[in-house]
């Protein structure tokens, strides 16, 4: 059902963002958020090195790509059609305001139309219509359209990320040991330190928890973006461990500070010529975790999952859209369409029901999204994309969005529209059942009900354990004003 493609690609995020005062993890100690992505595609010759020097698997891209050499392996950036540009491993042009030249996907040059000159689009932009108006009717056209969409998202929403460094290495900092997660659950835990990037100067710790099993040697893994990676970082993601999934934890603020000082934090000083921000850095950094995990002997590289809550869900949306090594994406409390969110687009609703639109997001947190998104303040219909493009780009891989009916930061109706407008792409690719959603009563955050939906979906469609739970039943209209 989920055919795994061995390539990661540049990341693109999504979803209406929540207040920076939210809990970084899950409401009521609900597990930490995961996110992952990749900024470029690994070629069949691509090599990802572990501390032992083993070579990670590469893979062919379903889209054209240009090549670039960086660090320890050959990497490929997503191209346009069959002839991608050559991606530089150092810098690609800087994106400024107006129509300045920028470096986009795989080093392609683009000249984005200034926001003031873009047409207003009232409806959700169709992912199956090319920029020239041509309808997508073949898989080959979809490959081209996919690259168009990535370029637009980079240009206007998220900024442009560096290519994958190709030189990820891992060293063990805490040797494997048996720990007690709770009174009835044990895990094998170890901590690794990943290094990569220019002169191997970048890096972060990764905590890895694997189920205790006398028979199974490879495990599906859930990547969780957290505040720490120590033995306590598992938090409520322990429910995944209890179902037989490994859990990898990554400290998101080591990737990007999530504050006004973001520019001097994480990866940003090493890539000054890229106009990315926190969400992209979190997603890009977690693709570096994927670079390692696909080489780990304890991990089933065909079954990598990501989840995240609130603003970290934005990184999950971005990562899942671009890194095709990720088999299942599960953003929680995120993904609401901008065109139906916030005071500008839902003026008749109280703020507690309208959620946050572009204006609310950029007024509060300019360091989350790319530098052009603030230009859409109070002119949301000019945005040439919307958040349904992210699950659409994830197709035909597995995707489930978990939302609440009374989320003060994400309007439930807007989340429904994201799901409905991504669905035609899954239908076009013959993967209808791979797109799911679940709405629960309550407010912003992640609860045991979200965990249940996420893991039931994974059990049923990723692990193919069977089951009859439905993930296409929309909430009643009177519950989603």
C-alpha positions in Angstrom: 0.0 0.0 0.0 2.8 2.4 0.9 5.5 2.0 -1.5 8.7 3.5 0.0 10.8 5.7 -2.1 14.4 6.1 -1.0 14.8 9.7 -1.3 14.4 12.6 1.0 13.7 16.0 -0.5 13.4 19.6 0.4 11.0 20.3 3.1 7.8 22.3 3.2 5.7 22.8 6.2 2.2 23.9 6.9 -0.7 24.5 9.0 -2.0 27.4 10.9 0.5 28.1 13.7 -0.3 28.3 17.3 0.7 30.7 20.0 4.4 30.6 21.0 3.2 30.4 24.6 1.8 26.9 24.0 3.3 23.9 25.6 6.1 22.5 23.6 4.9 19.0 24.1 1.5 17.4 24.4 -1.2 18.8 26.5 -1.4 17.0 29.8 2.1 15.5 29.3 1.0 14.1 26.0 4.2 13.2 24.2 6.6 15.5 22.5 6.2 16.5 19.0 8.0 14.9 16.2 9.1 16.3 12.9 11.3 15.3 10.1 12.1 16.2 6.6 14.9 16.5 4.1 16.1 19.3 2.0 17.3 17.2 -0.9 17.0 13.8 -2.4 19.4 11.0 -1.8 20.5 9.4 -5.0 21.1 5.7 -5.5 24.8 6.4 -5.1 24.2 8.6 -2.0 26.1 7.6 1.1 25.1 8.4 4.6 27.8 7.5 7.1 27.3 6.3 10.6 30.0 6.5 13.2 31.1 3.0 12.1 31.4 4.2 8.6 28.6 2.1 7.2 26.9 3.3 4.1 23.2 4.1 4.2 20.8 3.1 1.5 20.2 5.4 -1.3 17.3 5.6 -3.6 15.9 6.8 -6.9 13.6 9.7 -7.0 10.3 9.6 -8.7 11.0 13.1 -10.0 13.9 14.5 -11.9 16.9 15.8 -9.9 20.1 17.6 -10.2 23.2 16.4 -8.4 25.5 17.9 -5.9 28.4 16.7 -3.8 28.4 17.6 -0.2 30.4 16.1 2.7 30.5 12.3 2.7 28.0 11.4 0.0 26.4 12.3 -3.3 23.1 14.0 -2.8 20.5 15.0 -5.2 18.2 17.9 -5.0 14.6 17.8 -6.4 14.6 19.0 -9.9 11.9 20.2 -12.2 10.7 17.4 -14.4 13.7 15.4 -15.6 16.4 18.0 -15.5 17.0 19.6 -12.2 19.6 22.2 -11.6 22.9 21.5 -9.8 22.5 22.2 -6.1 25.4 24.0 -4.5 26.4 22.6 -1.1 27.4 26.0 0.1 25.0 28.8 -0.6 22.1 29.5 -2.9 20.9 33.1 -3.4 19.3 35.0 -0.7 15.6 35.8 -0.9 14.7 39.3 -0.2 11.5 41.2 -0.6 9.8 42.0 -3.9 10.9 40.1 -6.9 14.6 39.4 -6.0 16.3 36.4 -7.4 16.4 33.4 -5.1 17.7 29.9 -5.1 14.8 27.4 -5.0 14.5 23.6 -5.2 17.8 22.0 -6.3 19.4 25.4 -6.8 16.9 26.5 -9.4 16.7 30.2 -9.8 13.3 31.8 -9.4 12.0 35.3 -9.6 8.9 35.3 -7.4 6.2 37.7 -8.4 5.9 40.4 -5.7 2.9 39.7 -3.5 1.3 43.0 -4.4 1.1 41.8 -8.0 -0.3 38.3 -7.3 -4.0 37.6 -8.1 -6.5 37.0 -5.4 -7.6 33.4 -5.3 -10.8 32.9 -3.2 -10.9 29.1 -3.5 -8.3 26.7 -2.3 -5.5 26.5 -5.0 -5.9 23.3 -7.0 -2.9 21.0 -6.5 -3.9 19.2 -9.7 -3.7 22.2 -11.9 -0.4 23.3 -13.3 0.7 27.0 -13.2 -0.1 27.3 -16.9 -3.6 26.0 -16.3 -3.0 22.5 -17.6 -4.9 19.8 -15.6 -2.8 17.0 -14.2 -4.0 13.7 -15.8 -0.9 11.5 -15.8 1.7 10.5 -13.2 4.4 12.2 -15.2 2.5 15.5 -15.0 2.1 15.1 -11.3 5.9 14.8 -10.9 6.2 18.2 -12.6 3.4 19.7 -10.6 4.9 18.5 -7.4 8.1 20.4 -8.1 6.1 23.5 -9.0 4.3 23.3 -5.7 7.5 22.9 -3.8 9.0 25.9 -5.5 5.9 28.1 -4.7 5.9 27.0 -1.1 9.6 27.8 -0.7 9.2 31.1 -2.4 6.2 32.4 -0.5 5.6 30.4 2.8 8.8 28.8 4.1 11.9 30.1 2.5 14.7 28.1 1.0 16.6 25.4 2.8 20.1 24.0 2.2 20.6 20.7 0.5 21.1 17.6 2.6 24.7 17.7 3.8 25.4 14.1 2.9 27.9 13.6 5.8 25.8 12.6 8.8 27.8 10.6 11.3 26.7 9.2 14.6 28.7 8.4 17.8 27.3 6.7 20.8 27.3 8.9 23.9 25.2 6.6 26.1 25.6 2.9 25.5 22.5 0.7 25.2 20.9 -0.1 28.6 17.6 -1.5 29.8 15.4 1.1 31.5 12.0 1.0 33.2 9.5 3.3 31.4 6.8 2.6 33.9 5.7 -0.2 36.2 4.7 -2.4 33.2 7.0 -1.3 30.4 10.7 -1.6 29.8 12.8 -0.3 26.9 16.3 -0.5 25.6 17.7 3.1 25.5 20.7 4.6 24.0 21.8 8.1 23.1 23.7 9.1 20.0 25.3 12.4 18.9 24.9 13.2 15.2 27.3 15.5 13.4 27.1 16.9 9.9 27.2 20.0 7.8 30.1 22.3 6.8 33.3 21.0 8.5 31.1 18.6 10.6 30.4 21.5 12.9 26.6 21.0 13.2 25.0 18.3 15.3 22.5 17.3 18.0 21.7 14.4 20.3 19.2 11.7 19.4 17.6 9.4 22.0 16.5 6.0 20.8 14.1 3.8 22.7 13.4 0.3 21.3 10.9 -2.2 22.6 12.2 -5.2 24.6 11.7 -8.2 22.4 13.1 -11.7 22.3 12.2 -12.3 18.7 11.9 -9.0 16.8 15.1 -7.3 15.6 13.9 -4.4 13.5 11.2 -2.0 14.6 9.0 0.7 13.0 10.0 4.1 14.5 8.2 7.2 15.6 10.4 10.4 15.5 9.4 12.8 18.3 10.7 16.3 18.5 11.2 17.1 22.2 13.0 19.4 24.6 15.5 16.7 25.7 16.8 13.3 24.7 17.5 11.7 28.0 15.8 8.7 29.5 12.8 10.9 30.5 12.3 12.3 27.0 9.9 9.5 26.0 7.0 11.1 27.8 3.6 9.9 26.7 5.1 8.6 23.4 5.5 5.6 25.6 2.2 4.4 24.3 3.8 3.9 20.9 6.6 1.9 22.6 3.9 -0.3 24.2 2.5 -1.1 20.8 5.9 -2.2 19.5 7.2 1.0 17.9 10.7 2.4 18.6 10.7 6.1 19.5 13.5 8.5 18.5 13.7 11.9 20.4 15.4 15.0 19.1 15.7 18.4 21.0 14.0 20.9 18.7 15.5 24.0 20.1 19.0 22.7 19.3 17.9 22.9 15.6 16.5 26.4 15.8 15.9 28.5 19.0 12.1 29.2 18.6 12.7 32.8 19.7 13.6 36.2 18.3 17.3 35.1 18.6 16.8 32.3 16.0 19.3 33.7 13.6 22.3 33.0 15.9 21.0 29.6 16.9 21.0 26.0 15.6 21.9 25.6 11.9 21.4 29.2 10.8 24.9 30.6 11.3 26.3 27.8 9.0 24.0 28.6 6.2 23.7 32.4 6.0 22.7 32.5 2.4 19.4 30.7 2.9 16.3 32.5 3.9 14.8 29.7 6.1 13.3 30.0 9.6 12.5 27.9 12.6 9.9 25.5 11.1 12.1 24.7 8.2 15.1 24.1 10.5 13.2 21.8 12.7 12.1 19.8 9.7 15.5 19.8 8.0 17.2 18.8 11.2 14.9 15.8 11.7 15.7 14.7 8.2 19.2 14.4 9.4 17.8 12.1 12.1 16.2 10.1 9.2 19.6 10.0 7.5 20.9 8.1 10.5 17.9 6.0 11.3 17.8 4.4 7.9 21.2 3.0 8.7 20.4 1.7 12.2 20.2 -2.1 12.4 17.3 -1.9 14.9 15.1 0.3 12.7 12.8 -0.8 9.8 13.7 1.9 7.4 10.5 1.3 5.4 8.4 2.3 8.5 9.5 5.7 9.7 6.8 7.9 11.2 6.7 11.5 12.4 4.3 13.3 14.7 4.3 16.7 16.3 1.9 19.0 18.2 1.0 22.7 17.6 3.8 24.7 16.0 5.9 21.5 15.9 3.1 20.0 13.8 4.0 22.6 11.2 7.4 21.0 10.9 5.8 17.5 10.6 3.7 18.8 7.7 6.7 20.2 6.0 8.9 17.2 6.6 6.3 14.7 5.5 5.6 16.6 2.3 9.2 16.6 1.1 11.1 13.7 2.6 9.8 10.6 0.8 11.6 8.3 3.2 8.9 9.1 5.8 6.2 6.5 5.5 3.6 8.1 7.8 3.0 11.8 8.8 0.7 12.6 11.7 0.5 16.3 12.6 -1.6 17.0 15.7 -3.3 20.3 16.3 -2.1 21.8 13.0 -2.9 21.9 9.3 -5.8 24.4 9.2 -6.2 26.1 5.9 -5.2 29.8 6.0 -8.2 30.8 3.7 -10.6 29.8 6.4 -8.7 31.0 9.5 -8.3 34.1 11.6 -10.2 37.4 11.8 -9.5 38.4 8.2 -11.1 35.2 6.7 -13.7 34.4 9.4 -14.8 37.9 10.7 -18.1 36.7 12.0 -16.6 34.2 14.5 -15.1 35.0 17.9 -11.3 34.7 18.0 -11.6 31.5 20.1 -13.4 29.8 17.1 -11.7 31.5 14.1 -8.2 30.3 15.0 -5.1 31.9 13.8 -4.7 33.1 10.2 -1.7 34.5 8.5 -2.0 37.9 10.1 -2.2 36.5 13.6 0.8 34.1 13.0 3.2 36.6 11.5 2.3 39.4 14.0 3.3 37.1 16.8 6.0 34.9 15.4 7.9 36.2 12.4 10.6 33.6 12.9 8.5 30.6 12.2 7.7 30.9 8.6 9.7 32.3 5.7 10.4 36.0 5.1 7.7 36.5 2.5 4.7 35.2 4.5 4.3 38.6 6.4 3.7 40.2 3.0 0.3 38.4 3.0 -0.9 40.1 6.1 -4.5 41.0 5.6 -4.4 39.7 2.0 -4.6 36.0 2.5 -6.4 35.2 -0.8 -3.2 36.3 -2.7 -1.3 33.3 -1.3 -0.8 31.1 -4.3 -0.8 27.9 -2.1 -2.5 26.8 1.1 -2.0 24.1 3.7 -3.7 21.3 1.9 -0.7 21.3 -0.4 1.3 19.6 2.3 -0.7 16.4 2.7 -1.2 16.5 -1.1 2.6 16.5 -1.5 2.8 13.6 1.0 0.6 11.4 -1.3 0.5 8.5 -1.8 2.3 7.9 1.5 0.3 7.7 4.7 -1.0 10.9 6.3 -3.4 11.4 9.2 -4.2 14.8 10.8 -5.6 14.8 14.3 -7.5 17.9 15.4 -9.9 19.1 18.1 -13.3 20.7 17.6 -12.6 23.7 20.0 -9.0 24.4 19.2 -8.5 28.1 20.0 -5.5 28.3 17.6 -6.8 26.1 14.7 -10.3 26.4 13.4 -11.8 22.9 13.0 -13.7 23.9 9.8 -10.4 25.1 8.3 -8.7 21.8 9.2 -11.6 19.9 7.5 -11.0 22.0 4.3 -7.4 21.0 4.3 -8.3 17.4 4.4 -11.1 17.7 1.8 -8.9 19.6 -0.7 -5.9 17.2 -0.4 -8.2 14.2 -1.0 -8.3 14.6 -4.8 -4.6 14.0 -5.0 -4.8 10.7 -3.0 -7.8 9.7 -5.2 -5.8 10.5 -8.4 -2.9 8.4 -7.2 -5.2 5.5 -6.2 -4.4 5.8 -2.5 -7.7 7.1 -1.0 -7.4 5.1 2.2 -3.9 6.4 2.9 -5.3 9.8 3.8 -7.0 10.0 7.2 -8.3 12.5 9.8 -9.7 12.4 13.3 -11.5 15.1 15.3 -12.1 14.9 19.0 -13.9 17.1 21.5 -11.8 19.5 23.4 -9.2 22.2 22.9 -5.6 22.6 21.7 -3.0 20.0 22.4 -2.6 16.2 22.2 -4.5 13.7 24.3 -4.8 10.0 24.7 -7.5 10.0 22.0 -5.1 11.5 19.5 -2.5 8.9 20.3 -5.2 6.2 19.9 -6.2 7.5 16.5 -2.6 7.9 15.3 -1.5 4.5 16.4 -4.7 2.7 15.2 -4.1 4.3 11.8 -0.5 3.2 11.8 -1.3 -0.4 13.0 -4.0 -0.7 10.3 -2.2 0.8 7.3 1.5 0.9 8.0 1.9 -2.4 9.8 -1.1 -3.9 8.0 -2.5 -5.5 11.1 -6.0 -5.1 9.8 -8.8 -3.3 11.5 -12.2 -1.6 10.8 -11.7 1.8 12.2 -12.8 4.6 9.8 -10.6 7.6 9.2 -12.7 9.4 6.6 -15.7 10.3 8.8 -16.1 14.1 9.0 -17.4 15.7 12.2 -21.0 17.1 12.0 -21.3 20.5 10.4 -22.8 22.0 13.6 -19.6 21.1 15.4 -17.3 22.9 12.9 -18.6 26.5 12.5 
